[in-house]
Amino acid sequence: MDNQTLLQYFHWYYNEEEKLWNKARKDAVALAETGITGLWFPPAYKANSGNTSVGYDPYDLYDLGEFDQKNTVATRYGTKQEYQEAIKVLQGKGIAVIADLVFNHKAGGDELEKIMVREVNPENRDEFTSEAYEIEAWTIFNFPGRAGQYSGFIWNKDCFSGIDWAEDRKETGIYSIQNQYGEGWEEVPSTELGNYDYLMYNDVEFRNPEVRADLKQWGEWYVNTCGMRGFRLDAVKHISTDFLIDWLDHMKNTFAEGFFVVAENWNIESLEELQHYLEITEGRMQLFDSLLHRNFHRAAVEKENYDLTKIFEGSLVQSHPLLTVTFVDNHDSQPLQALESYVEFWFRPLAYALILLREQGIPCVFYPDLYGAKYTDKDKAGVEVAIELPILSPLAGLINIRKTLAYGLQRDYLDFHNCIGWTRAGIPDQPDSGLAVLMSNGTEGFKAMEMGSEHQGKLMIDAIGVREEEVKVDENGWAEFFCNAESLSVWVFKPG
């Protein structure tokens, strides 16, 4: 079985002329040949900001670009039919489609409702700053454009635990909705800000059994309608873990073939919190390794002052390699976004080698690194900034090397602060497999590393073309490998 490699097939500012679903369908053959085995699509359902939405302000989960709602039929990425066709073609080529699920909140209610609320301190959500009083809020979602097709469930104040806008007062705040399920927030994994149940928009009330029932029905409908093979769970630190376990178990019991599930629990401070989440969810899902991303960002900024021997220190992939999805960047960390921490371009090939060519973790590649991206947006000072993210030229080759050669025993040489490496011995089932990786964040590097006595006498070359010499494995299975300053070389067996 080939190594798994995921691709986040979008970025926050996707603005190409071709709709994303159609582009993905056309790219299916090339992606499969490169070595992509899973494609993470953005949220596919109708959002409050219509056909300009990236998808994280969800309005109607049952509208996949089929109904005239929010001033559009199609979403930013295309129509329901185009989405279904893209999934069918991709999965026909062996690429599992992973759907993005935004359960935490809804946006863009259809009607106002009088509700009882209490204000809370934004910096400590457990602290009420008012007694209960009445406001008018957009808490009724009846989806008039869909008119009850697929589901007649109408969302109202009992379906939400919090909101941030009082329409009658024209005031923003964090309002705890006083409903039959309690005056306070739900129990969620994050204790940041006291209780981080409330994130944005209309916060979904998972203590309501009718909400749970509708989301389970929707999950069945979604898979039966589109046939995706995996899910990416958005913002799980703000969501009742009890609900997610219940929902995932329901889906597992309904669909015998199962799903690949990865969750976003953004945390760049505490490994213990991520480990705890994996423990309480009991292996039902993988987690993105935001801590490894943090290490990559620091290493790129600090250059030769960063100790490469500690690149995996404090990361999730080091402690839980079988439950970790690694990445270099994503739509939240890209330039001009909320969690901007983009890994500098010089270090990106090194970072990708660290996730693609090792045994531990499942890597997830970011769309702009394969396709490039150009966009403009305002920075934190309100100044319009033009961004260009160029194609990372070695990346397609590294993905293909992962697919064909990155197998067998891994020997680590993470033993010098400016120059580290490792080897993979290869396996008989993959002809010519095996490799040696060497990288430096300082001056030109060299290191003796073991390939294995079974490879004695073989010649090796740098597959990404940085170094021109050939290296020969000696009678003991060792060879001396080289890399340029602030660079990477990937040594593979010379054909023939």
Number of C-alpha atoms within 10 A of each C-alpha: 6 14 19 18 24 24 22 20 21 22 18 18 17 20 16 10 7 12 16 22 24 16 15 23 18 14 14 21 17 11 22 17 13 19 23 27 22 25 27 21 23 22 23 27 28 30 28 20 20 23 20 14 19 22 24 23 23 25 24 21 19 21 24 25 25 19 21 15 22 18 11 16 20 23 28 24 29 20 22 22 14 21 21 17 17 23 26 18 17 23 20 12 16 15 25 23 25 26 24 21 21 20 20 27 24 25 21 19 21 15 14 18 17 14 20 19 24 20 21 19 16 17 12 14 23 16 14 16 13 12 10 17 12 15 18 18 22 22 25 18 21 18 23 12 14 17 11 13 12 12 13 12 15 13 20 17 25 21 25 26 28 30 28 19 19 21 14 12 10 8 9 11 13 21 26 26 29 22 19 10 17 12 16 20 20 21 16 17 21 19 14 13 14 14 20 22 28 26 17 15 21 26 25 25 26 25 20 16 11 15 19 18 14 16 16 17 16 16 20 16 15 16 15 11 11 19 18 19 20 20 20 23 22 20 17 22 24 24 26 20 19 14 13 18 16 13 18 19 14 15 18 14 11 12 13 8 8 14 18 16 19 21 22 17 21 18 16 16 12 12 17 11 15 24 15 12 20 18 11 13 14 10 13 19 20 24 27 26 30 25 24 24 25 21 22 29 20 17 22 22 14 12 18 18 14 19 18 24 16 15 22 18 15 18 24 26 23 16 15 17 17 16 23 24 24 28 27 28 26 24 22 16 17 21 23 22 18 11 13 14 19 22 23 14 14 15 22 22 20 23 25 21 21 23 23 28 26 22 18 20 24 22 25 26 25 22 19 23 21 17 14 13 18 14 15 13 15 12 13 10 6 8 9 12 12 13 14 12 15 14 15 16 13 17 20 17 14 23 27 19 23 27 24 19 25 29 25 18 16 21 17 16 18 18 14 14 17 22 28 23 27 23 27 25 23 22 15 11 9 16 10 16 21 27 27 27 26 26 30 27 27 17 14 16 20 17 19 12 21 23 25 21 14 12 20 16 16 18 18 21 23 24 19 18 13 15 17 10 11 13 20 19 23 18 14 14 17 18 22 13 26 25 23 18 16 20 21 29 25 27 25 25 22 15 9 6
